[in-house]
């Protein structure tokens, strides 16, 4: 059983993580609602201007500006997904991980594959958000800097727990194995503490380094933000 000090530390960690997630969602909504809509309107205005009788080459310039603004809008949508993927809130962790493996991972120069469970896993939104964020950080902040080019992501539910396996095929590259200090640098174990979760790092000559994140199914939150 946890003593009062441990309970307070757990509540503090969970509250901080929840506040961070809420901040990410707020920023994502603000970028989409305020910035992206204004850029789209500006692109439309520039396109209409190019259809009038402007000076020579003015129409071409306006079209170029419109294209640039639309590209900026696309970049902002990508940033929004990075802060808080809508697919995670709407369809859950499994769909978000599949999306990440197919799309976002390309931007970090890493080829990812995803093995999905046969049925949707049962997780609270808070836990799903935290697992997704940890998974993304392990790949982008640990695996990729270490030179890992291929990662296999596997999600499973068994014996009352959700397990997320991240297998880095680093053995074939002849690199040094990823150490425990890598997990400590981004506070993985502390972030899983408030979820009663664990993180394990193992090495296999067949699969390379494997990080396994495990959390209980339907883990209740230790505190709530009012």
HELIX and SHEET records of a PDB file:
HELIX    1   1 UNK A    4  UNK A   30  1                                  27    
HELIX    2   2 UNK A   31  UNK A   36  3                                   6    
HELIX    3   3 UNK A   37  UNK A   49  1                                  13    
HELIX    4   4 UNK A   58  UNK A   84  1                                  27    
HELIX    5   5 UNK A   86  UNK A   91  1                                   6    
HELIX    6   6 UNK A   93  UNK A  102  1                                  10    
HELIX    7   7 UNK A  104  UNK A  108  5                                   5    
HELIX    8   8 UNK A  125  UNK A  137  1                                  13    
HELIX    9   9 UNK A  138  UNK A  143  3                                   6    
HELIX   10  10 UNK A  171  UNK A  173  5                                   3    
HELIX   11  11 UNK A  180  UNK A  185  1                                   6    
HELIX   12  12 UNK A  188  UNK A  193  1                                   6    
SHEET    1   A 5 UNK A 111  UNK A 115  0                                        
SHEET    2   A 5 UNK A 150  UNK A 158  1                                        
SHEET    3   A 5 UNK A 161  UNK A 168 -1                                        
SHEET    4   A 5 UNK A 208  UNK A 216 -1                                        
SHEET    5   A 5 UNK A 198  UNK A 204 -1                                        
END                                                                             
